[in-house]
Amino acid sequence: MATKAWFNAESQMEPGTELFQSGRRFQLWGHTASHGQPLLRSTAGPGRQGRKHETTIEVLFKPIGAG
């Protein structure tokens, strides 16, 4: 599943809304502190419980900040 949706307005998403769910393991792959853009990645290959994943999933949060 691929989406190019941008959730950047209060009317588009309520706090606590689940954006994405996966049984795969993700790692913090990159982060730019100056722009607050963490990149999470789940790579192709063997996963938990012996299941092989044929795709890589990347999730980029852009921008984030603490209020």
N, CA, C and O atoms as a Tripos MOL2 file, in Angstrom:
@<TRIPOS>MOLECULE
protein
  268   267    67     0     0
PROTEIN
NO_CHARGES

@<TRIPOS>ATOM
      1 N           0.8410   -1.1740    0.0000 N.3       1 MET1
      2 CA          0.0000    0.0000    0.0000 C.3       1 MET1
      3 C           0.8840    1.2340    0.0000 C.2       1 MET1
      4 O           1.7770    1.3520    0.8380 O.2       1 MET1
      5 N           0.6550    2.1350   -0.9070 N.am      2 ALA2
      6 CA          1.4010    3.3840   -0.9640 C.3       2 ALA2
      7 C           0.4200    4.5440   -0.9070 C.2       2 ALA2
      8 O          -0.6470    4.5070   -1.5200 O.2       2 ALA2
      9 N           0.7950    5.5600   -0.1700 N.am      3 THR3
     10 CA         -0.0400    6.7520   -0.1110 C.3       3 THR3
     11 C           0.8460    7.9750   -0.0620 C.2       3 THR3
     12 O           1.9530    7.9340    0.4750 O.2       3 THR3
     13 N           0.3640    9.0420   -0.6140 N.am      4 LYS4
     14 CA          1.0920   10.3000   -0.5760 C.3       4 LYS4
     15 C           0.2730   11.3420    0.1840 C.2       4 LYS4
     16 O           0.3870   12.5390   -0.0770 O.2       4 LYS4
     17 N          -0.5470   10.8860    1.1190 N.am      5 ALA5
     18 CA         -1.4000   11.7820    1.8920 C.3       5 ALA5
     19 C          -0.5580   12.6210    2.8380 C.2       5 ALA5
     20 O           0.4160   12.1390    3.4160 O.2       5 ALA5
     21 N          -0.9410   13.8690    2.9870 N.am      6 TRP6
     22 CA         -0.2850   14.7760    3.9350 C.3       6 TRP6
     23 C          -1.3060   15.1420    4.9910 C.2       6 TRP6
     24 O          -2.3820   15.6510    4.6740 O.2       6 TRP6
     25 N          -0.9750   14.8860    6.2360 N.am      7 PHE7
     26 CA         -1.8600   15.2210    7.3450 C.3       7 PHE7
     27 C          -1.2510   16.4030    8.0780 C.2       7 PHE7
     28 O          -0.5130   16.2320    9.0480 O.2       7 PHE7
     29 N          -1.5630   17.5970    7.6080 N.am      8 ASN8
     30 CA         -0.9260   18.7700    8.1830 C.3       8 ASN8
     31 C          -1.9140   19.8350    8.6340 C.2       8 ASN8
     32 O          -1.5270   20.9860    8.8360 O.2       8 ASN8
     33 N          -3.1470   19.4830    8.7910 N.am      9 ALA9
     34 CA         -4.1390   20.4320    9.2850 C.3       9 ALA9
     35 C          -4.9930   19.7450   10.3420 C.2       9 ALA9
     36 O          -5.2550   18.5460   10.2460 O.2       9 ALA9
     37 N          -5.4200   20.4840   11.3320 N.am     10 GLU10
     38 CA         -6.2200   19.9090   12.4110 C.3      10 GLU10
     39 C          -7.4780   19.2250   11.8960 C.2      10 GLU10
     40 O          -7.9330   18.2440   12.4840 O.2      10 GLU10
     41 N          -8.0470   19.7340   10.8020 N.am     11 SER11
     42 CA         -9.2800   19.1550   10.2760 C.3      11 SER11
     43 C          -9.0440   17.8100    9.5950 C.2      11 SER11
     44 O         -10.0030   17.0860    9.3280 O.2      11 SER11
     45 N          -7.7900   17.4590    9.3070 N.am     12 GLN12
     46 CA         -7.4940   16.2200    8.6090 C.3      12 GLN12
     47 C          -7.2770   15.0410    9.5480 C.2      12 GLN12
     48 O          -7.4220   13.8930    9.1280 O.2      12 GLN12
     49 N          -6.9290   15.2980   10.8220 N.am     13 MET13
     50 CA         -6.5990   14.1940   11.7110 C.3      13 MET13
     51 C          -6.7960   14.6020   13.1610 C.2      13 MET13
     52 O          -6.3430   15.6610   13.5950 O.2      13 MET13
     53 N          -7.4750   13.7480   13.8930 N.am     14 GLU14
     54 CA         -7.6740   13.9700   15.3180 C.3      14 GLU14
     55 C          -6.4690   13.4300   16.0860 C.2      14 GLU14
     56 O          -5.8790   12.4370   15.6610 O.2      14 GLU14
     57 N          -6.0830   14.0530   17.2060 N.am     15 PRO15
     58 CA         -4.9910   13.5160   18.0290 C.3      15 PRO15
     59 C          -5.2960   12.0830   18.4600 C.2      15 PRO15
     60 O          -6.4220   11.7660   18.8410 O.2      15 PRO15
     61 N          -4.2890   11.2310   18.3940 N.am     16 GLY16
     62 CA         -4.4490    9.8350   18.7820 C.3      16 GLY16
     63 C          -4.9290    8.9230   17.6630 C.2      16 GLY16
     64 O          -5.0910    7.7210   17.8750 O.2      16 GLY16
     65 N          -5.1590    9.4770   16.4700 N.am     17 THR17
     66 CA         -5.5930    8.6830   15.3390 C.3      17 THR17
     67 C          -4.4760    7.7480   14.8900 C.2      17 THR17
     68 O          -3.3260    8.1690   14.7650 O.2      17 THR17
     69 N          -4.8070    6.4850   14.6480 N.am     18 GLU18
     70 CA         -3.8190    5.5310   14.1640 C.3      18 GLU18
     71 C          -3.6220    5.7580   12.6650 C.2      18 GLU18
     72 O          -4.5690    5.6820   11.8830 O.2      18 GLU18
     73 N          -2.3790    6.0380   12.2840 N.am     19 LEU19
     74 CA         -2.0670    6.3050   10.8850 C.3      19 LEU19
     75 C          -1.6430    5.0640   10.1180 C.2      19 LEU19
     76 O          -1.9010    4.9390    8.9210 O.2      19 LEU19
     77 N          -0.9880    4.1480   10.8220 N.am     20 PHE20
     78 CA         -0.3990    2.9970   10.1480 C.3      20 PHE20
     79 C          -0.2300    1.8790   11.1560 C.2      20 PHE20
     80 O           0.0940    2.1300   12.3170 O.2      20 PHE20
     81 N          -0.4490    0.6370   10.7190 N.am     21 GLN21
     82 CA         -0.2640   -0.5070   11.6000 C.3      21 GLN21
     83 C           0.4280   -1.6110   10.8210 C.2      21 GLN21
     84 O           0.0790   -1.8810    9.6720 O.2      21 GLN21
     85 N           1.4030   -2.2450   11.4410 N.am     22 SER22
     86 CA          2.1320   -3.3220   10.7930 C.3      22 SER22
     87 C           2.6740   -4.2730   11.8460 C.2      22 SER22
     88 O           3.0130   -3.8530   12.9530 O.2      22 SER22
     89 N           2.7550   -5.5390   11.5110 N.am     23 GLY23
     90 CA          3.3560   -6.5240   12.3960 C.3      23 GLY23
     91 C           4.8640   -6.6180   12.2040 C.2      23 GLY23
     92 O           5.5270   -7.4200   12.8610 O.2      23 GLY23
     93 N           5.4080   -5.7970   11.3030 N.am     24 ARG24
     94 CA          6.8380   -5.8320   11.0150 C.3      24 ARG24
     95 C           7.6260   -4.9850   12.0010 C.2      24 ARG24
     96 O           7.0780   -4.0920   12.6460 O.2      24 ARG24
     97 N           8.9160   -5.2760   12.1110 N.am     25 ARG25
     98 CA          9.8160   -4.5320   12.9920 C.3      25 ARG25
     99 C          10.4170   -3.3650   12.2160 C.2      25 ARG25
    100 O          10.9010   -3.5320   11.0970 O.2      25 ARG25
    101 N          10.3800   -2.1820   12.8270 N.am     26 PHE26
    102 CA         10.9310   -0.9720   12.2130 C.3      26 PHE26
    103 C          12.1190   -0.4780   13.0200 C.2      26 PHE26
    104 O          12.1760   -0.6580   14.2370 O.2      26 PHE26
    105 N          13.0640    0.1470   12.3330 N.am     27 GLN27
    106 CA         14.2260    0.7660   12.9740 C.3      27 GLN27
    107 C          14.2670    2.2340   12.5930 C.2      27 GLN27
    108 O          13.8200    2.6270   11.5160 O.2      27 GLN27
    109 N          14.8160    3.0410   13.5010 N.am     28 LEU28
    110 CA         15.0700    4.4340   13.1620 C.3      28 LEU28
    111 C          16.2360    4.4330   12.1830 C.2      28 LEU28
    112 O          17.3560    4.0810   12.5560 O.2      28 LEU28
    113 N          15.9890    4.8200   10.9440 N.am     29 TRP29
    114 CA         16.9730    4.7240    9.8840 C.3      29 TRP29
    115 C          17.6970    6.0430    9.6740 C.2      29 TRP29
    116 O          18.8580    6.0620    9.2650 O.2      29 TRP29
    117 N          17.0280    7.1180    9.9460 N.am     30 GLY30
    118 CA         17.6510    8.4190    9.7930 C.3      30 GLY30
    119 C          16.8540    9.4740   10.5330 C.2      30 GLY30
    120 O          15.6690    9.2970   10.8190 O.2      30 GLY30
    121 N          17.5290   10.5840   10.8400 N.am     31 HIS31
    122 CA         16.8430   11.6700   11.5440 C.3      31 HIS31
    123 C          17.6100   12.9510   11.3100 C.2      31 HIS31
    124 O          18.8330   12.9870   11.4510 O.2      31 HIS31
    125 N          16.9010   13.9970   10.9550 N.am     32 THR32
    126 CA         17.5210   15.3120   10.8530 C.3      32 THR32
    127 C          16.9760   16.1660   11.9790 C.2      32 THR32
    128 O          15.8220   16.5940   11.9370 O.2      32 THR32
    129 N          17.7860   16.4130   12.9710 N.am     33 ALA33
    130 CA         17.3360   17.1540   14.1550 C.3      33 ALA33
    131 C          16.8770   18.5580   13.8020 C.2      33 ALA33
    132 O          15.9240   19.0650   14.3940 O.2      33 ALA33
    133 N          17.5440   19.1910   12.8430 N.am     34 SER34
    134 CA         17.1950   20.5740   12.5080 C.3      34 SER34
    135 C          15.8320   20.6790   11.8320 C.2      34 SER34
    136 O          15.1890   21.7260   11.9080 O.2      34 SER34
    137 N          15.3850   19.6270   11.1800 N.am     35 HIS35
    138 CA         14.0920   19.6590   10.4940 C.3      35 HIS35
    139 C          13.0530   18.7440   11.1380 C.2      35 HIS35
    140 O          11.9000   18.7190   10.7070 O.2      35 HIS35
    141 N          13.4520   17.9920   12.1690 N.am     36 GLY36
    142 CA         12.5060   17.1100   12.8620 C.3      36 GLY36
    143 C          11.8830   16.0880   11.9400 C.2      36 GLY36
    144 O          10.6610   15.9480   11.9080 O.2      36 GLY36
    145 N          12.7130   15.3610   11.1770 N.am     37 GLN37
    146 CA         12.2020   14.4010   10.2120 C.3      37 GLN37
    147 C          12.7480   12.9900   10.4790 C.2      37 GLN37
    148 O          13.7360   12.6020    9.8550 O.2      37 GLN37
    149 N          12.1400   12.2150   11.3800 N.am     38 PRO38
    150 CA         12.5990   10.8470   11.5880 C.3      38 PRO38
    151 C          12.1240    9.9310   10.4580 C.2      38 PRO38
    152 O          10.9870   10.0370    9.9980 O.2      38 PRO38
    153 N          13.0000    9.0370   10.0200 N.am     39 LEU39
    154 CA         12.6880    8.0500    8.9980 C.3      39 LEU39
    155 C          12.7490    6.6680    9.6380 C.2      39 LEU39
    156 O          13.7890    6.2740   10.1640 O.2      39 LEU39
    157 N          11.6300    5.9240    9.5950 N.am     40 LEU40
    158 CA         11.5660    4.5580   10.0930 C.3      40 LEU40
    159 C          11.5640    3.6210    8.9000 C.2      40 LEU40
    160 O          10.9160    3.8940    7.8890 O.2      40 LEU40
    161 N          12.2990    2.4980    9.0180 N.am     41 ARG41
    162 CA         12.3890    1.5600    7.8940 C.3      41 ARG41
    163 C          12.2490    0.1240    8.3720 C.2      41 ARG41
    164 O          12.8050   -0.2640    9.4000 O.2      41 ARG41
    165 N          11.4960   -0.6550    7.6050 N.am     42 SER42
    166 CA         11.4030   -2.0970    7.7660 C.3      42 SER42
    167 C          11.9240   -2.6910    6.4660 C.2      42 SER42
    168 O          11.3080   -2.5230    5.4130 O.2      42 SER42
    169 N          13.0540   -3.3840    6.5360 N.am     43 THR43
    170 CA         13.7040   -3.8600    5.3150 C.3      43 THR43
    171 C          13.1450   -5.2020    4.8520 C.2      43 THR43
    172 O          12.5510   -5.9530    5.6260 O.2      43 THR43
    173 N          13.3550   -5.4790    3.5670 N.am     44 ALA44
    174 CA         12.9820   -6.7660    2.9950 C.3      44 ALA44
    175 C          13.8790   -7.8470    3.5800 C.2      44 ALA44
    176 O          14.9810   -7.5600    4.0470 O.2      44 ALA44
    177 N          13.4120   -9.0730    3.5540 N.am     45 GLY45
    178 CA         14.2010  -10.1900    4.0690 C.3      45 GLY45
    179 C          13.4550  -10.9200    5.1540 C.2      45 GLY45
    180 O          12.2520  -10.7270    5.3280 O.2      45 GLY45
    181 N          14.1690  -11.7680    5.8940 N.am     46 PRO46
    182 CA         13.5030  -12.5540    6.9390 C.3      46 PRO46
    183 C          13.0000  -11.6630    8.0680 C.2      46 PRO46
    184 O          13.6960  -10.7560    8.5240 O.2      46 PRO46
    185 N          11.8020  -11.9360    8.4980 N.am     47 GLY47
    186 CA         11.2160  -11.1660    9.5920 C.3      47 GLY47
    187 C          10.9840  -12.0450   10.7970 C.2      47 GLY47
    188 O          11.4850  -13.1670   10.8780 O.2      47 GLY47
    189 N          10.2190  -11.5220   11.7270 N.am     48 ARG48
    190 CA          9.8780  -12.3120   12.9100 C.3      48 ARG48
    191 C           9.0360  -13.5120   12.5030 C.2      48 ARG48
    192 O           8.3450  -13.4740   11.4850 O.2      48 ARG48
    193 N           9.0910  -14.5470   13.2740 N.am     49 GLN49
    194 CA          8.3040  -15.7590   13.0760 C.3      49 GLN49
    195 C           8.6090  -16.4330   11.7410 C.2      49 GLN49
    196 O           7.7730  -17.1660   11.2120 O.2      49 GLN49
    197 N           9.8160  -16.1870   11.1870 N.am     50 GLY50
    198 CA         10.2570  -16.8580    9.9810 C.3      50 GLY50
    199 C           9.5890  -16.4240    8.6890 C.2      50 GLY50
    200 O           9.7750  -17.0680    7.6570 O.2      50 GLY50
    201 N           8.8210  -15.3510    8.7220 N.am     51 ARG51
    202 CA          8.1540  -14.8640    7.5060 C.3      51 ARG51
    203 C           9.1120  -14.0050    6.6960 C.2      51 ARG51
    204 O           9.8100  -13.1600    7.2570 O.2      51 ARG51
    205 N           9.1550  -14.2110    5.3920 N.am     52 LYS52
    206 CA         10.0340  -13.4400    4.5180 C.3      52 LYS52
    207 C           9.2470  -12.2730    3.9240 C.2      52 LYS52
    208 O           8.1550  -12.4500    3.3860 O.2      52 LYS52
    209 N           9.8210  -11.0880    4.0330 N.am     53 HIS53
    210 CA          9.1990   -9.8970    3.4710 C.3      53 HIS53
    211 C           9.9100   -9.5430    2.1700 C.2      53 HIS53
    212 O          11.1380   -9.4680    2.1310 O.2      53 HIS53
    213 N           9.1500   -9.3300    1.1210 N.am     54 GLU54
    214 CA          9.7190   -9.0300   -0.1880 C.3      54 GLU54
    215 C           9.8470   -7.5350   -0.4440 C.2      54 GLU54
    216 O          10.4200   -7.1240   -1.4540 O.2      54 GLU54
    217 N           9.3280   -6.7350    0.4480 N.am     55 THR55
    218 CA          9.3490   -5.2870    0.2490 C.3      55 THR55
    219 C          10.0060   -4.5810    1.4290 C.2      55 THR55
    220 O          10.1140   -5.1320    2.5240 O.2      55 THR55
    221 N          10.4380   -3.3620    1.1820 N.am     56 THR56
    222 CA         10.9230   -2.4690    2.2240 C.3      56 THR56
    223 C           9.8580   -1.4100    2.4390 C.2      56 THR56
    224 O           9.3100   -0.8740    1.4760 O.2      56 THR56
    225 N           9.5590   -1.1030    3.6980 N.am     57 ILE57
    226 CA          8.5900   -0.0580    4.0300 C.3      57 ILE57
    227 C           9.3470    1.0710    4.7070 C.2      57 ILE57
    228 O          10.1250    0.8420    5.6330 O.2      57 ILE57
    229 N           9.1140    2.2950    4.2380 N.am     58 GLU58
    230 CA          9.6980    3.4830    4.8680 C.3      58 GLU58
    231 C           8.5770    4.4140    5.2840 C.2      58 GLU58
    232 O           7.6330    4.6470    4.5290 O.2      58 GLU58
    233 N           8.6910    4.9480    6.5010 N.am     59 VAL59
    234 CA          7.7190    5.9030    7.0170 C.3      59 VAL59
    235 C           8.4720    7.1430    7.4360 C.2      59 VAL59
    236 O           9.3100    7.0860    8.3360 O.2      59 VAL59
    237 N           8.1850    8.2730    6.7930 N.am     60 LEU60
    238 CA          8.8620    9.5350    7.0820 C.3      60 LEU60
    239 C           7.8660   10.4790    7.7510 C.2      60 LEU60
    240 O           6.7890   10.7440    7.2160 O.2      60 LEU60
    241 N           8.2370   10.9800    8.9240 N.am     61 PHE61
    242 CA          7.4330   11.9760    9.6350 C.3      61 PHE61
    243 C           8.0640   13.3190    9.3810 C.2      61 PHE61
    244 O           9.2580   13.5050    9.6190 O.2      61 PHE61
    245 N           7.2720   14.2600    8.9000 N.am     62 LYS62
    246 CA          7.8650   15.5100    8.4600 C.3      62 LYS62
    247 C           6.8870   16.6410    8.5930 C.2      62 LYS62
    248 O           5.7730   16.4860    8.0920 O.2      62 LYS62
    249 N           7.1700   17.7300    9.1950 N.am     63 PRO63
    250 CA          8.1020   17.9190   10.2970 C.3      63 PRO63
    251 C           7.4100   17.5790   11.6200 C.2      63 PRO63
    252 O           6.1820   17.5250   11.6910 O.2      63 PRO63
    253 N           8.2050   17.3530   12.6600 N.am     64 ILE64
    254 CA          7.6380   17.1110   13.9800 C.3      64 ILE64
    255 C           8.2420   18.1030   14.9710 C.2      64 ILE64
    256 O           9.2850   18.6980   14.6970 O.2      64 ILE64
    257 N           7.6160   18.2750   16.0770 N.am     65 GLY65
    258 CA          8.1490   19.1750   17.0920 C.3      65 GLY65
    259 C           7.4590   18.9150   18.4220 C.2      65 GLY65
    260 O           6.4030   18.2850   18.4770 O.2      65 GLY65
    261 N           8.0540   19.3940   19.4640 N.am     66 ALA66
    262 CA          7.4790   19.2700   20.7980 C.3      66 ALA66
    263 C           6.9060   20.6080   21.2050 C.2      66 ALA66
    264 O           7.5470   21.6450   21.0320 O.2      66 ALA66
    265 N           5.6990   20.5890   21.7460 N.am     67 GLY67
    266 CA          5.0410   21.8400   22.0620 C.3      67 GLY67
    267 C           4.9560   22.1540   23.4490 C.2      67 GLY67
    268 O           4.4130   23.1970   23.8130 O.2      67 GLY67
@<TRIPOS>BOND
     1     1     2 1
     2     2     3 1
     3     3     4 2
     4     3     5 am
     5     5     6 1
     6     6     7 1
     7     7     8 2
     8     7     9 am
     9     9    10 1
    10    10    11 1
    11    11    12 2
    12    11    13 am
    13    13    14 1
    14    14    15 1
    15    15    16 2
    16    15    17 am
    17    17    18 1
    18    18    19 1
    19    19    20 2
    20    19    21 am
    21    21    22 1
    22    22    23 1
    23    23    24 2
    24    23    25 am
    25    25    26 1
    26    26    27 1
    27    27    28 2
    28    27    29 am
    29    29    30 1
    30    30    31 1
    31    31    32 2
    32    31    33 am
    33    33    34 1
    34    34    35 1
    35    35    36 2
    36    35    37 am
    37    37    38 1
    38    38    39 1
    39    39    40 2
    40    39    41 am
    41    41    42 1
    42    42    43 1
    43    43    44 2
    44    43    45 am
    45    45    46 1
    46    46    47 1
    47    47    48 2
    48    47    49 am
    49    49    50 1
    50    50    51 1
    51    51    52 2
    52    51    53 am
    53    53    54 1
    54    54    55 1
    55    55    56 2
    56    55    57 am
    57    57    58 1
    58    58    59 1
    59    59    60 2
    60    59    61 am
    61    61    62 1
    62    62    63 1
    63    63    64 2
    64    63    65 am
    65    65    66 1
    66    66    67 1
    67    67    68 2
    68    67    69 am
    69    69    70 1
    70    70    71 1
    71    71    72 2
    72    71    73 am
    73    73    74 1
    74    74    75 1
    75    75    76 2
    76    75    77 am
    77    77    78 1
    78    78    79 1
    79    79    80 2
    80    79    81 am
    81    81    82 1
    82    82    83 1
    83    83    84 2
    84    83    85 am
    85    85    86 1
    86    86    87 1
    87    87    88 2
    88    87    89 am
    89    89    90 1
    90    90    91 1
    91    91    92 2
    92    91    93 am
    93    93    94 1
    94    94    95 1
    95    95    96 2
    96    95    97 am
    97    97    98 1
    98    98    99 1
    99    99   100 2
   100    99   101 am
   101   101   102 1
   102   102   103 1
   103   103   104 2
   104   103   105 am
   105   105   106 1
   106   106   107 1
   107   107   108 2
   108   107   109 am
   109   109   110 1
   110   110   111 1
   111   111   112 2
   112   111   113 am
   113   113   114 1
   114   114   115 1
   115   115   116 2
   116   115   117 am
   117   117   118 1
   118   118   119 1
   119   119   120 2
   120   119   121 am
   121   121   122 1
   122   122   123 1
   123   123   124 2
   124   123   125 am
   125   125   126 1
   126   126   127 1
   127   127   128 2
   128   127   129 am
   129   129   130 1
   130   130   131 1
   131   131   132 2
   132   131   133 am
   133   133   134 1
   134   134   135 1
   135   135   136 2
   136   135   137 am
   137   137   138 1
   138   138   139 1
   139   139   140 2
   140   139   141 am
   141   141   142 1
   142   142   143 1
   143   143   144 2
   144   143   145 am
   145   145   146 1
   146   146   147 1
   147   147   148 2
   148   147   149 am
   149   149   150 1
   150   150   151 1
   151   151   152 2
   152   151   153 am
   153   153   154 1
   154   154   155 1
   155   155   156 2
   156   155   157 am
   157   157   158 1
   158   158   159 1
   159   159   160 2
   160   159   161 am
   161   161   162 1
   162   162   163 1
   163   163   164 2
   164   163   165 am
   165   165   166 1
   166   166   167 1
   167   167   168 2
   168   167   169 am
   169   169   170 1
   170   170   171 1
   171   171   172 2
   172   171   173 am
   173   173   174 1
   174   174   175 1
   175   175   176 2
   176   175   177 am
   177   177   178 1
   178   178   179 1
   179   179   180 2
   180   179   181 am
   181   181   182 1
   182   182   183 1
   183   183   184 2
   184   183   185 am
   185   185   186 1
   186   186   187 1
   187   187   188 2
   188   187   189 am
   189   189   190 1
   190   190   191 1
   191   191   192 2
   192   191   193 am
   193   193   194 1
   194   194   195 1
   195   195   196 2
   196   195   197 am
   197   197   198 1
   198   198   199 1
   199   199   200 2
   200   199   201 am
   201   201   202 1
   202   202   203 1
   203   203   204 2
   204   203   205 am
   205   205   206 1
   206   206   207 1
   207   207   208 2
   208   207   209 am
   209   209   210 1
   210   210   211 1
   211   211   212 2
   212   211   213 am
   213   213   214 1
   214   214   215 1
   215   215   216 2
   216   215   217 am
   217   217   218 1
   218   218   219 1
   219   219   220 2
   220   219   221 am
   221   221   222 1
   222   222   223 1
   223   223   224 2
   224   223   225 am
   225   225   226 1
   226   226   227 1
   227   227   228 2
   228   227   229 am
   229   229   230 1
   230   230   231 1
   231   231   232 2
   232   231   233 am
   233   233   234 1
   234   234   235 1
   235   235   236 2
   236   235   237 am
   237   237   238 1
   238   238   239 1
   239   239   240 2
   240   239   241 am
   241   241   242 1
   242   242   243 1
   243   243   244 2
   244   243   245 am
   245   245   246 1
   246   246   247 1
   247   247   248 2
   248   247   249 am
   249   249   250 1
   250   250   251 1
   251   251   252 2
   252   251   253 am
   253   253   254 1
   254   254   255 1
   255   255   256 2
   256   255   257 am
   257   257   258 1
   258   258   259 1
   259   259   260 2
   260   259   261 am
   261   261   262 1
   262   262   263 1
   263   263   264 2
   264   263   265 am
   265   265   266 1
   266   266   267 1
   267   267   268 2
@<TRIPOS>SUBSTRUCTURE
     1 MET1         2 RESIDUE 1 A MET
     2 ALA2         6 RESIDUE 1 A ALA
     3 THR3        10 RESIDUE 1 A THR
     4 LYS4        14 RESIDUE 1 A LYS
     5 ALA5        18 RESIDUE 1 A ALA
     6 TRP6        22 RESIDUE 1 A TRP
     7 PHE7        26 RESIDUE 1 A PHE
     8 ASN8        30 RESIDUE 1 A ASN
     9 ALA9        34 RESIDUE 1 A ALA
    10 GLU10       38 RESIDUE 1 A GLU
    11 SER11       42 RESIDUE 1 A SER
    12 GLN12       46 RESIDUE 1 A GLN
    13 MET13       50 RESIDUE 1 A MET
    14 GLU14       54 RESIDUE 1 A GLU
    15 PRO15       58 RESIDUE 1 A PRO
    16 GLY16       62 RESIDUE 1 A GLY
    17 THR17       66 RESIDUE 1 A THR
    18 GLU18       70 RESIDUE 1 A GLU
    19 LEU19       74 RESIDUE 1 A LEU
    20 PHE20       78 RESIDUE 1 A PHE
    21 GLN21       82 RESIDUE 1 A GLN
    22 SER22       86 RESIDUE 1 A SER
    23 GLY23       90 RESIDUE 1 A GLY
    24 ARG24       94 RESIDUE 1 A ARG
    25 ARG25       98 RESIDUE 1 A ARG
    26 PHE26      102 RESIDUE 1 A PHE
    27 GLN27      106 RESIDUE 1 A GLN
    28 LEU28      110 RESIDUE 1 A LEU
    29 TRP29      114 RESIDUE 1 A TRP
    30 GLY30      118 RESIDUE 1 A GLY
    31 HIS31      122 RESIDUE 1 A HIS
    32 THR32      126 RESIDUE 1 A THR
    33 ALA33      130 RESIDUE 1 A ALA
    34 SER34      134 RESIDUE 1 A SER
    35 HIS35      138 RESIDUE 1 A HIS
    36 GLY36      142 RESIDUE 1 A GLY
    37 GLN37      146 RESIDUE 1 A GLN
    38 PRO38      150 RESIDUE 1 A PRO
    39 LEU39      154 RESIDUE 1 A LEU
    40 LEU40      158 RESIDUE 1 A LEU
    41 ARG41      162 RESIDUE 1 A ARG
    42 SER42      166 RESIDUE 1 A SER
    43 THR43      170 RESIDUE 1 A THR
    44 ALA44      174 RESIDUE 1 A ALA
    45 GLY45      178 RESIDUE 1 A GLY
    46 PRO46      182 RESIDUE 1 A PRO
    47 GLY47      186 RESIDUE 1 A GLY
    48 ARG48      190 RESIDUE 1 A ARG
    49 GLN49      194 RESIDUE 1 A GLN
    50 GLY50      198 RESIDUE 1 A GLY
    51 ARG51      202 RESIDUE 1 A ARG
    52 LYS52      206 RESIDUE 1 A LYS
    53 HIS53      210 RESIDUE 1 A HIS
    54 GLU54      214 RESIDUE 1 A GLU
    55 THR55      218 RESIDUE 1 A THR
    56 THR56      222 RESIDUE 1 A THR
    57 ILE57      226 RESIDUE 1 A ILE
    58 GLU58      230 RESIDUE 1 A GLU
    59 VAL59      234 RESIDUE 1 A VAL
    60 LEU60      238 RESIDUE 1 A LEU
    61 PHE61      242 RESIDUE 1 A PHE
    62 LYS62      246 RESIDUE 1 A LYS
    63 PRO63      250 RESIDUE 1 A PRO
    64 ILE64      254 RESIDUE 1 A ILE
    65 GLY65      258 RESIDUE 1 A GLY
    66 ALA66      262 RESIDUE 1 A ALA
    67 GLY67      266 RESIDUE 1 A GLY
